[in-house]
Amino acid sequence: MQTGFAGQADLDAMADLLGELFALETDFTPDRARQRAALRWILDHPDHGRLFVLRDGDAVVGMANALIQVSTAEGGPVLVLEDVIVAASHRGRGQGRRLVEHVLAWARDTGLSRVTLLADRDNAAALRFYQALGFEESAMVVRRRMLA
């Protein structure tokens, strides 16, 4: 297994993985066209974020979305980690940990000072996974308002 940056050729595989992820999350509904458009935008704007993939040979079997923001609290750029998913066929072998640790190392090497993520409150496995990676619960509460 190898981890690295995603490219345009990985769009379909990543869209498939997002369909699998969004089917698990109560806040989102899979929409392949929207997911592909967003993935393409991130690939075209690496200063706003990077997409990472986990490969088994030539097949993309995992992904993570690393979006860069500026934090006034931290005094500089920080990372928002989204869309972490490993295909069901490859789970339970430590590959998700490998992928996230790769992203965290990249963030540290890039000079980012904090990583924040959101996880579905009903996904106990994901919450345990992130806790084992050193992510702590925040006192902040997420609120959302759709504009369109």
Buried (B, 14 or more C-beta within 10 A) or exposed (E): BEBEEBEEEBBEBBBBBBBEBBEBBEEBEBBEEEBBEBBBEBBEEEEEBBBBBBBBEEEBBBBBBBBBBEBEEEEEBBBBBBBBBBBEEBBEEEBBEBBBEBBBEBBEEEEBBBBBBEBBEEBEEBBEBBEEBEBEEEEEEEEEEEEE
